[in-house]
Amino acid sequence: MRDRPLLVTVALVLAALLVVGAVLWWLLFKDTASIRRPVVQPPMLAVSL
């Protein structure tokens, strides 16, 4: 595994993007739930449901 720094870098970047995406998604969901105004459903939410 020492000769695969690129694979490790890609894995770390994907993990970081996943964490950032989860935090942003949670903030978006929290904001839309607390503001109580009609919002357009995000495409990703419609696909996941």
Secondary structure as UniProt FT lines:
FT   TURN            2..3
FT   HELIX           5..35
FT   HELIX           43..48
//
